[in-house]
Amino acid sequence: AFLVGTRFAVAGSFTVQEVLFLRLVPAALIMSPFMIKFGIWPKGQSWFGVFCITIGSSVIFPFFVTSGLQFAPASDAGALAPGMIPIWTAMAAYFITGERPGNLSLIGLGLILAGVLMVGLWSSLFALNVTVFKGYLLFFAGAGLFSVYAVIYRQSGITALHSHVIGLFWGALLVGPGLLLSGQVPFERADLSDIFYMFILQGIIIAILALLLFNLAVRLLGAPQAAAFGALTPVLAMLGGVWFLGESISLVKIVGVIIVSSGVFLASGVVSGRSGDKTLS
């Protein structure tokens, strides 16, 4: 929903800044009772940890991915943004904590890289499409920065819901007024119905319900098993791009997305049951 809906928005009536505003501000207002209950400051963190937890997942990741969706289709974003997170997270975990992935996870990471190269090289390098390649770079950057946040968050000991409301509060506080004062959210191309539907999609379905449903899945299934369902994201993004946005896909891209999904499944640790692989979620 995030990738397909956001691609539809930035390719049509909304700017990146308007989408980010509709994602942060309404969700922050709705979740304000939890902010009062849990607090809005990540205690016991370094300045870098505070920075990552306050705006890492709420602002930085969606900004980069949304910006990339201006240039590249949602069917590619599924493999190159969330699909790349296990690779970046494994690297971040190794350099920050010294944690090494297991053998099956390494095989999964290799499959992800191979699939990403198939998806990316086919569309950008072989077709010499510089615009699409710009979107790919933004997807890679967003996934990499999110992975640093994921490792810092895991070390913090903060619950998922608490981390989420911290991110929404500081994201809305730091970004919302700035966007309004800078005039970057005029909503000139969108009518009221467009704004309402995008508010429902970005501010409620994506920013709130998606997290709550994932947290429930983690509680019922366990972190590795829940993370394994992330393997569906590249496939669903590709299918959504074709069905809802009319995007065209090649056989090479289909194979690449399937390989990425297989790699994400192995990298999640669900097969080996390694608790150390939970960082990939």
C-alpha positions in Angstrom: 0.0 0.0 0.0 2.8 2.4 0.9 4.8 1.8 -2.4 1.8 1.6 -4.8 -0.2 4.4 -3.1 2.8 6.7 -2.8 3.8 6.2 -6.4 0.3 7.0 -7.5 0.4 10.2 -5.4 3.7 11.6 -6.5 3.1 10.7 -10.1 -0.2 12.6 -10.0 -1.5 15.3 -7.7 0.9 15.4 -4.8 4.5 16.5 -4.1 6.9 14.5 -1.9 6.5 17.1 0.8 2.7 17.0 0.7 2.8 13.2 1.0 5.2 13.4 4.0 3.0 16.0 5.7 -0.1 13.8 5.3 1.8 10.9 6.7 3.2 12.6 9.8 0.9 15.2 11.1 -2.5 13.4 11.2 -0.9 10.2 12.6 0.9 12.3 15.3 -2.4 13.9 16.3 -4.2 10.5 16.4 -1.5 8.9 18.4 -1.1 11.8 20.9 -2.7 9.9 23.8 0.1 7.3 23.5 2.7 10.1 23.5 1.3 11.3 26.8 1.3 7.8 28.2 4.8 6.6 27.1 6.7 9.9 26.7 8.4 11.5 23.7 12.1 11.2 24.5 14.3 8.2 24.1 16.2 8.0 27.4 19.7 6.7 27.8 20.7 7.2 24.2 23.6 9.0 22.6 23.0 12.0 20.4 23.2 9.8 17.4 20.8 7.3 18.9 18.4 10.1 19.7 18.6 11.3 16.1 18.0 7.9 14.7 15.0 7.0 16.9 13.3 10.4 16.7 13.3 10.8 12.9 14.9 7.7 11.5 11.8 5.7 10.5 9.3 8.5 10.6 11.0 11.0 8.3 14.2 9.8 6.7 13.1 6.5 5.3 9.8 7.6 3.9 11.3 10.8 2.5 14.0 8.9 0.5 11.6 6.2 -0.7 8.9 8.7 -1.6 11.4 10.8 -3.5 12.6 7.7 -5.4 9.0 6.9 -6.4 9.0 10.1 -8.4 11.5 8.5 -10.8 11.1 4.8 -10.6 8.0 2.5 -10.6 6.6 0.8 -7.5 7.3 -2.6 -9.0 11.0 -1.8 -8.8 10.8 -0.1 -5.4 9.6 -3.3 -3.7 12.8 -5.1 -4.5 15.2 -2.2 -4.1 13.8 -0.5 -1.0 12.3 -3.0 1.6 14.0 -5.8 -0.3 17.5 -4.3 0.3 16.9 -3.7 4.1 18.2 -7.2 5.2 21.5 -6.6 3.4 22.0 -3.1 4.8 20.8 -4.2 8.3 23.3 -7.1 8.3 26.1 -4.7 7.4 25.0 -2.2 10.0 24.7 -4.8 12.7 28.2 -6.1 11.9 29.9 -2.7 12.0 27.9 -1.4 15.0 27.5 -4.5 17.2 29.8 -7.1 15.6 26.9 -9.4 15.0 27.3 -11.9 12.1 24.5 -13.5 10.2 24.2 -17.3 10.0 25.0 -19.4 6.9 21.4 -19.5 5.6 21.1 -15.8 6.1 24.2 -15.2 4.1 22.8 -17.3 1.3 19.6 -15.2 1.5 21.6 -12.0 1.4 23.4 -13.2 -1.7 20.1 -14.0 -3.4 18.8 -10.6 -2.5 21.8 -8.9 -4.1 21.6 -11.1 -7.2 17.8 -10.3 -7.6 18.4 -6.6 -7.0 21.1 -6.5 -9.7 18.7 -8.2 -12.1 15.9 -5.7 -11.4 18.1 -2.6 -11.3 20.6 -3.3 -14.1 17.9 -4.3 -16.6 15.9 -1.1 -16.2 18.6 1.5 -15.7 22.0 0.4 -17.1 20.9 -1.7 -20.1 18.1 0.7 -21.0 20.3 3.8 -20.2 17.4 5.3 -18.2 19.2 7.9 -16.0 15.9 9.0 -14.4 15.0 5.6 -13.2 18.5 5.1 -11.9 18.1 8.2 -9.8 15.1 6.6 -8.2 17.1 3.5 -7.5 19.8 5.4 -5.7 17.2 7.0 -3.5 15.7 3.6 -2.7 19.2 2.3 -1.8 19.9 5.3 0.4 16.5 5.0 2.2 17.0 1.3 2.9 20.5 1.9 4.2 19.6 4.7 6.5 16.6 2.7 7.8 18.8 -0.2 8.6 21.1 2.0 10.8 17.9 3.1 12.6 16.8 -0.6 13.0 20.1 -1.6 14.7 20.1 1.5 17.0 16.5 0.9 17.8 17.1 -2.7 18.7 19.9 -1.7 21.1 17.8 0.9 22.7 15.4 -1.5 24.4 12.4 0.8 23.6 9.2 -1.0 22.6 8.0 -0.7 19.0 4.9 1.3 20.0 6.9 3.7 22.1 9.5 4.2 19.3 6.8 4.8 16.8 5.1 7.6 18.8 8.5 9.2 19.5 9.2 9.2 15.8 5.7 10.6 14.9 6.0 13.4 17.5 9.4 14.6 16.6 8.8 14.1 12.9 5.6 16.1 12.9 7.2 18.8 15.2 10.3 19.2 13.2 9.0 18.7 9.7 5.4 19.8 9.8 5.8 23.5 10.7 8.9 23.8 8.4 6.9 22.5 5.4 4.0 24.8 6.2 6.2 27.9 6.6 8.2 27.1 3.5 5.1 26.9 1.4 6.0 23.4 0.2 2.6 21.9 1.0 0.2 24.1 -1.0 -1.9 21.1 -2.3 -2.4 23.1 -5.5 -2.9 20.1 -7.7 -5.1 18.0 -5.4 -8.8 18.5 -4.6 -10.4 17.8 -1.3 -11.3 14.2 -2.1 -7.7 13.5 -3.2 -6.4 14.9 0.1 -8.9 13.0 2.1 -8.1 9.6 0.5 -4.4 10.3 0.8 -4.8 11.2 4.5 -6.6 7.9 5.0 -3.8 6.0 3.2 -0.8 7.7 4.5 -1.9 9.0 7.9 -3.9 6.0 9.1 -3.4 2.8 7.0 0.4 3.2 6.5 1.6 5.3 9.5 -0.6 3.6 12.2 -2.4 0.4 11.1 0.6 -1.2 9.3 2.7 -0.9 12.4 0.0 -2.2 14.8 -0.7 -5.2 12.5 3.0 -6.0 12.2 3.5 -5.8 16.0 0.5 -8.1 16.5 2.0 -10.6 14.0 5.3 -10.5 15.9 3.5 -11.2 19.1 1.6 -14.1 17.6 4.2 -15.6 15.4 7.6 -14.4 16.7 10.0 -11.9 15.1 11.7 -14.2 12.5 8.4 -15.7 11.3 6.8 -12.3 11.0 9.8 -10.9 9.2 9.6 -13.8 6.8 6.4 -12.3 5.5 8.5 -9.3 4.3 9.4 -11.6 1.5 5.9 -10.9 0.1 6.6 -7.2 -0.2 8.5 -7.2 -3.5 6.0 -9.5 -5.1 3.0 -7.6 -3.9 4.5 -4.3 -4.9 5.2 -5.7 -8.4 1.6 -7.0 -8.7 0.2 -3.8 -7.3 2.2 -1.7 -9.8 0.9 -3.8 -12.7 -2.8 -4.0 -11.6 -3.4 -0.6 -10.1 -0.8 1.6 -11.9 -0.5 -0.1 -15.3 3.3 -0.6 -14.9 5.0 -2.9 -17.4 7.4 -5.6 -16.2 9.8 -7.8 -18.1 10.5 -11.5 -17.5 14.0 -10.6 -16.1 12.4 -8.3 -13.6 9.8 -10.9 -12.6 12.6 -13.5 -12.0 14.6 -10.8 -10.1 11.7 -10.0 -7.8 11.1 -13.7 -7.0 14.8 -14.2 -6.2 14.8 -11.1 -3.9 11.7 -12.5 -2.1 13.4 -15.9 -1.7 16.4 -14.2 -0.3 14.4 -12.1 2.2 12.7 -15.3 3.4 16.0 -17.0 4.1 17.6 -13.9 5.6 14.7 -13.6 8.1 16.1 -16.6 10.0 12.7 -18.4 10.0 14.3 -21.5 8.4 17.2 -21.8 10.8 15.4 -20.3 13.8 18.4 -18.2 14.7 17.4 -15.5 17.3 20.3 -13.4 16.1 18.6 -12.9 12.8 15.7 -11.0 14.4 17.6 -7.8 13.7 16.6 -8.3 10.1 13.0 -7.6 11.0 
